[in-house]
Amino acid sequence: MSHGPRSGLAAVSSALLAMSRHLEVRDVLKTIVASARELLDAQYAALGVPDDHGGFAQFVVDGVSDEQWKAIGPLPRQHGILAAMLHEATPERLADVREDPRFEGWPSAHPDLVDFLGLPIRDGDEVMGALFLANKNCPKPTGGCGFTADDEELLGILAQHAAIALTNARLYERSRELTIAEERSRLAHELHDAVSQKLFSLRLTAQAAATLVDRDPARAKGELQQVAALAAEAADELRAAVVELRPAALDEDGLVATLRTQVQVLDRAHTARVTFAGHGVKALPAAQEEALLRVAQEALHNALRHAAADHVDVTLLRRGTGAVLRVTDDGRGFDPRTVRRAGRHLGLVSMRDRANGVGGTLTVESAPGKGTTIEMEVPGG
């Protein structure tokens, strides 16, 4: 049977492999929708994951530009054909969705949908979502639907594998949530032990300095210097612990907004000028976004705490389907050849590990007195 420009077993295999390649739920959803639209040669495709309140927890589209999607407005509710697929769990193949008695219209900015094919995504008795396509790119029979029975069968196969991929992604995310909860508990104990001890020592040292101020100013000065050192150590331990937690803002706001916010905070907190610019970067797989954020945080820490920089510029650029992060400072710089042997304290090893872990590359350009540029590039998802 023929299914447009990418027909045959190779196309089906490619779609199924693409779905199984991702572990994050949002990446799996996007891949399912894009694979379905390409495989069946449709103009539009969408997948809705229902919530428990008559709406959709997630709704992913393919074939609609970002500008169109913003103009359409809020996510649809569970009504009409969508509700039928979710509640009755039956396929729908229509010559003109607008003529179906269940059709309830759509927003003015919504594209016109004509022929329509939709199937529920099921895991046993649970309906996990609704997958549908519209406007088949082919000549339509008079009064008939462009989507055929063969298309429906093929989409059914895709929906079955989509259920498996979604189930695996959900299990992965739940296991990761448990791991994060365990890690937070471990960090809480470490923070309590390590930082509490530091603060206790700091308090005793400050008290000693207070008693020495009048009768032995020189010793009091030494005690105050020790107070400053203990405070710095406590701050470093806090930073090391907190940086290991994936910030909720990354999931909620995305990489560009999260980086911009963190740079603004650092700019206010330090005497150095810290700036951020982001250009045309689209959402990346979650693992890549987290790796880029961690490298940016480490590079910023180096520039502000070790390099004595006056200016630090952070740039995030789109390159092909991927992205490039660049952190440049005008600090004291260093010789990368010598730091390769003793660079772990600057985080260079961990930064390279993070880049390699998501299929990216990391380059470091620096020289004594010439500042430092750290650049990380990751491919698209």
N, C-alpha and C positions, 0 to 999 in steps of 0.2 A: 504494500500500500504506500501511497505517496503522501508526503506531508510538507510540501513547500521546498524551499531551497536546501534545507538540512534534513533530508529524509533518510530513512534506513536505520539499521541497527547501530551504526556508529554514532548517529545523532542522539538516539535514546541512551546509549552507553555514556556519552559525554554529559548529558543532562543528569543522569543518576550519579555519576562520579562527582560532578560539581556539587550536588546536594550533600554528599557524604564527606566532602572535604572540610566543611566548617563545623565548629563546635558551638559557636555563639548562636543563640536563638535568632537574633535579628539578622545575622548573616545568612542563616539557613533560609529564613523567610524570603529575603531578597533574591537568593539564588533560585529558590523554587519558582518564584514569579517570573524571573528573567528566563529561566529554562523553559517554562511552559509556553511563554509568548513566542520564543524563538522556535521551539520544536513544532508548534502548531501554526506558525506563521500568522499570528494575529496582531492587530494594531495595538490593542490594550490588554493588559492582564492585571489582576489584583488578587490579594489574599487577605482575608479578614480573620483574626483570631478573636472570638467573642469574650466579653467579660461577663460578670454575673449581674449586670445592671441594665441590660438592654442595649448596650453599646459594644464597642470593640476595644479590647486591650491593645491590639496592634492592628494596623491596616497598611499593607505595603502595596504599592502600585508600580507598574512598569509601562513605559510608553507615554507618560505624562511628564512634562518638564516641571522643574521646581517652581517656576513662576506660575504655571497653570495650577499646580497643586495648592499653592498658597491662596490663589484666587478662588478656588472651589470652596474653601472654608473648613468648618469643623468636620471631624470624622463622621461617616454615616451612622445612623442607628440601625438596629436589627429590624428591618421591615421589608415588605415586598418580596422580591425573588431571593434576596439575601437571607431573610428570615426563613423562607421555605426550605432552602438548602440546609440551614443550620438546625431547624426544628424537626423537619421531616426526613432529613438525611437522604434525599433523593437527588439524582442528577437532573439538570434542566438544560434542554437544547431548544432554542427558540429562533424562529426566522426573524422576528422583530420584537425585542424586549419591550418596546414602548406600547405594543398592542396587547400585551398580556394584562388580564384584569387585575393582577396583583401589583402592577407597576404604579408607583406613587410619585413619579417625577424625580428631578434632581436639580441642584443649584444652577443658576444661569451660566456660570463659568465652566460647568461640567461638559466634557466632550459628548457628542451624540453617539450613543451606542445603538447598534441595530441588531445584527445576528449575535447570538449569545450562547455560550456554553459554560456551564458551571457544575462543579461537583463538590460534595463535602469531603473533607479530610478526616478520616476516622481512625481511631485506635480502639478496636473492639466496639463497645457501645458508646464510647465517648466521641463526640464530634469536636475535633480540635480546631477546625476552621473551615472556611469556604474558599475554594479556588475557582476563579472564573476568568473567561476570556471573552473578548468582543471584537467585532469587525474583522472577520477573516479576510486576509489579503488574497482574494480569488474572485472570479466571476460567480455571481449568485444565480442559482436557478430561479425562474420567475415564481415569486411567492414562497420561495424556499430558503433554507438556512445554508450559509456557506460552510458551517461545521457539519461534518458527516458522522455517521455511526462509528467509523474507524477512528475519527478524531476523539470521540467520546471514550472509546475503548483505550486509546493511547493516553488520554488525560487521566483515566482511571488508574492505569498502571503507575503514572507519575504521582498521583495522589497517594497511592499505597506506599510508595517509597518516601514520599514527603512525610507521611505519618511516622515512619521509622526514623527519618532524619530529625524530625521535630522532637520525638520522644528521647532520642539520644542527646540532643542539645539541651533539653530540659533537665535530664539526669545529670549532665555535665555541669550545668549551672547550679543545680542544687548541691552537688558534691563540692563545687567551688565555694558556695555560700557557707557550707559546713566547715570547710578548710579555713575560710576567712574568719569565721566565728572562733574556731580553735586558736587561730593565730592572734586574734585580738585578745583572747584570754591569756595566752602566753605573754604577749607584750605588756598586758596590764600587770602581771606578776613581776616581769622584769623591770618595768618602770617603777613599780612600788619599791622593789628591793634596791635597785641601783640609784634612782634619783632621790628616793627618801634618805638614803645614806649620805648622798652628796649634800642634800639640804640640811640634814642634821649637823654634818661637819661644818657647813657654811654658817649655821646659826651659832655654834660654839666658838668658831673663829671670830665672828663679828662681836660676840660678847667679850672675848679676850681683848680684842682691839679697843673696845669701849673702855675697859678698865685701865688700859695702858696709855690712853691719849694724854693724860695730864702728867704722869710720872715718868714715862719712857716713850716719847713721841717716835723715836726711831723704830723701836720694836712694834709700836702700834701701826706704823706705816707698812712694815713687813707683813703683819697680820691682815691688813686691808688688801694688800696685793694678793695674799692667799685667798681672801674672799672672792676677789675678781676671778682668779684662776678656777676656783671651785664652781662659781656660777657659770663660767664658760663651758666647763666639762659637763655640767648638768644640762645646759642648753644643747650641746652636741649630742648627748645621749637621747634627749627627747627628739631631736631632728632625725637621728638614725632610726628610731623606732617608728615615728610617724610616717616617714617617707616610704616605708614598706607597705603601708596600707593604700589600696587603690581608692582614690577619693571618689565619693559619691557624685561629685560634680561632673566627673568625666562621663559617667553613664547618663546623667540628666542633661548636661549642657553641651557635651561634645568637646573635642580637643581644642578647637580654636578659642572658644569662650573660656574654657578652663585655663589655658595658657595665658590669655589676656588678663584674666582676673588675678592669677598668681603674680604676673609681672607687675601689675598695678600695686599689689600689696608690697612687693619687694621694693618698688620704686619709692613708696612712702616710708618704708622702714629703714632704708639705707641712705647714706649721703650720696652714693653713686647714682647716676641717671640710668634708669633701666627702662627700655622701650620694647614694644612688640608690634609686629606687622604680620598680618596673615592675608594671603592672596589666593583666592580661588580653590581652596582646599576642600574637597568633599569628604564625607564620612568614610573612614577606613575601617577595616576589621578591628575589633576591640583590642586584640593582642598587640597590633601595631600602634594603635593610639596610646595604649598604656606604656609601651616601650619608648615612644617618642616623648611622652610626658616625663618619664623617669630620667631619660638622658638630658632633657632640658633642665630639670631640677638639679641634677648633679653638676651640669656645666655652670648653671647660675651660682650654685653654692661655691664652686671653685673660684669663679670670677670675683664674687663678693667677699669671700672669707680668706682666700689665699693669694689672689692676684693683685689685691689693692687697686682694683680698676676704678676709674672715674666714670666710664660709660660702658654699658653692656647692652647690646642690641640682639633681640631674639626675632628671627624671621621664620615663618612657615610658608612654604611655597608648594604649589602643585607642580608636579613633574610627570607628564604622561598620565597614567592612572594612579600613580603613587604620590609621594610627598617628600619634600626635603626640609629638614630642620637645620637652622644655622644659628649658632650662638657665638657672637664676636665681642671681645672685650679689649680695652686698651691698657690692660694691666702689665705686670712685670714680665709675663711670659716665662718660657722655660725651653730647655733643649729636649725635644721629644725622644731623641736617641738615648739620653741618660735616664729619662723617666720610664722608658720601657722596662728597665731593669728594676726600678723601685717606684713604679707608678701606681701601685694599688691604693696608696693613701689619697691620690687625686681622683680615684674612681674610674680611671681610664679603662681598666680591665673589665669592670662591671658594665661600663657603657658599651664596650665592644661586644661583650657577651649578650647584652640586651639587643643590640643591632643584629648580630648573627642569629639570634633566636627567632627573629621574625623575617628572616631572609633579606635583611638590609645590610648596609655598609656604613662604617664610621671612619671619618678621616679627621686628623688633628694637625693643624698648622700653627706653629708657635716658634718663637725665638726669644732669648733673653732681651728684655726691654722693648719687645715688638708686639706685645699682646698675644692673644690666642683666638683662633677660630676653630670651633668644633662643628662638624657637619655630619648629619646622619640622613641617609636616604633609604626609603622603604618602597617596595613595589606596591602596586594596587592589589586589591583583594580579588 
